[in-house]
Amino acid sequence: MNIKIICVGRLKEKYLKMAQDEYLKRLGPYAKVEVIEIKDEDIKENFSESEVELAKEKEGEGILSKIKDRDLVFTMEIEGKQRSSEEFAKEIEDLIIYGNSDIAFIIGGSCGISKEVMRRSDRKISFSKMTFPHQIIRINLLEQIYRAFKIIKNEPYHK
């Protein structure tokens, strides 16, 4: 399985980079996982709604340029469907069984994702109704992908 995690912005904090590297290492035996970072636009507090939308469109162009036609796209959206870890694992397992071996997970920037990226999405995921920094969601997503493979393989994973 080939998994791309396409993120707006880059990790700056050392502890987050270490967590990302650790999960990428753990995922190695299960899938080829690649993290692709897209330049984030400098969105100021005083930007108008149209200026924010324009910035999201620019970020969206960068995201869409990294998605292939055959990729099954999951977008991380606050209004997306919440899943348990077991449900998520089953969803990944079904993709493997039915030959969907190219998956792209999209994590937008601080203002979300563009309408164009939302339209390209095949499935929408929400971890919570709460708002989290997109850097933290990246680590949470990596952990949940790793947990999904452990569940699929019926391997122990501490709770």
C-alpha positions in Angstrom: 0.0 0.0 0.0 1.2 3.5 -0.9 0.1 6.3 1.5 0.7 10.0 1.0 0.0 12.4 3.8 -0.2 15.8 2.1 0.1 18.6 4.6 0.0 22.4 4.4 2.9 23.8 6.3 6.0 22.1 7.8 6.8 20.8 11.2 9.1 23.3 13.0 9.2 21.8 16.5 11.8 19.2 17.1 9.5 17.0 19.2 6.9 16.8 16.4 9.5 15.9 13.9 10.7 13.2 16.2 7.2 11.8 16.6 6.6 11.9 12.8 9.9 10.1 12.2 9.1 7.5 14.8 5.7 6.7 13.3 7.1 6.6 9.8 9.7 4.1 11.0 7.0 2.0 12.7 4.8 2.0 9.5 7.7 0.8 7.3 6.8 -2.9 7.5 3.1 -2.2 6.6 3.1 0.4 3.9 5.1 2.9 2.0 4.2 6.2 3.7 5.3 9.6 2.4 4.8 13.0 4.0 4.5 15.8 1.5 4.6 19.3 2.8 3.0 22.1 0.8 4.0 25.7 1.4 1.5 27.5 3.6 0.3 31.0 2.7 0.9 33.8 5.1 -2.7 34.4 6.2 -3.0 37.5 8.4 -5.5 38.0 11.2 -7.0 41.1 9.4 -7.5 39.3 6.0 -10.9 39.6 4.5 -12.9 36.4 3.8 -12.0 36.7 0.1 -8.3 37.0 0.9 -8.5 33.9 3.1 -10.3 32.0 0.3 -7.6 33.1 -2.2 -4.9 31.9 0.1 -6.7 28.5 0.6 -7.0 28.3 -3.2 -3.3 28.7 -3.6 -2.6 26.0 -1.0 -5.2 23.9 -2.7 -3.4 24.1 -6.0 -0.3 22.8 -4.3 -2.2 20.0 -2.7 -4.0 19.0 -5.9 -0.7 18.9 -7.8 0.5 16.1 -5.5 -2.7 13.9 -6.0 -2.8 11.4 -8.8 -6.0 10.4 -10.6 -5.8 6.9 -9.1 -5.4 8.1 -5.5 -8.3 7.6 -3.1 -8.4 10.9 -1.2 -9.3 11.4 2.5 -9.6 14.9 3.7 -9.3 15.9 7.3 -12.3 18.1 7.9 -14.1 19.2 11.1 -17.4 18.3 9.5 -16.1 14.9 8.3 -17.2 11.5 9.6 -15.8 10.5 13.0 -14.7 6.9 13.2 -13.4 4.6 15.9 -10.0 3.1 15.5 -11.5 -0.2 14.7 -13.8 1.3 12.0 -10.8 3.1 10.5 -8.8 -0.1 10.5 -11.7 -1.9 8.7 -11.9 0.9 6.1 -8.2 0.6 5.4 -8.4 -3.2 5.3 -11.3 -3.0 2.8 -9.2 -0.7 0.6 -6.4 -3.3 0.6 -8.7 -6.2 -0.1 -10.4 -4.4 -3.0 -7.2 -3.2 -4.6 -7.2 0.5 -3.6 -3.5 0.6 -2.9 -2.9 4.4 -3.4 -4.3 6.6 -0.7 -3.8 10.3 0.0 -4.7 11.9 3.3 -5.0 15.7 3.1 -4.4 18.0 6.1 -5.1 21.7 5.3 -3.6 24.7 6.8 -4.8 26.9 9.7 -7.8 28.1 7.8 -8.8 24.7 6.3 -8.9 23.4 2.8 -10.1 24.9 -0.5 -13.4 24.0 -2.1 -11.5 22.4 -5.0 -9.8 20.0 -2.6 -13.1 19.3 -0.8 -14.6 18.4 -4.2 -11.7 16.0 -5.0 -12.1 14.2 -1.6 -13.5 10.7 -1.7 -13.9 10.5 2.1 -13.9 13.0 4.9 -12.5 12.3 8.3 -12.9 14.2 11.6 -11.0 13.3 14.7 -13.1 15.6 16.8 -15.5 18.6 16.8 -12.7 20.4 18.6 -10.1 22.4 16.7 -6.5 21.2 16.8 -3.3 22.6 15.3 -2.7 20.9 11.9 0.7 19.9 13.1 -0.8 17.8 15.9 -3.4 16.3 13.6 -0.5 15.1 11.4 0.9 13.1 14.3 -2.5 11.9 15.3 -3.2 10.7 11.8 0.2 8.8 11.6 -0.6 7.2 14.9 -4.1 6.1 13.8 -2.7 4.7 10.5 -0.1 2.7 12.5 -2.8 1.6 14.9 -5.0 0.5 12.0 -2.3 -1.8 10.6 -1.7 -3.3 14.1 -5.5 -4.0 14.3 -5.6 -5.4 10.7 -2.7 -7.7 11.5 -4.1 -8.7 14.9 -0.9 -7.6 16.5 -0.7 -6.2 20.1 -0.7 -2.5 20.6 -0.7 -0.9 24.0 -3.9 0.9 24.9 
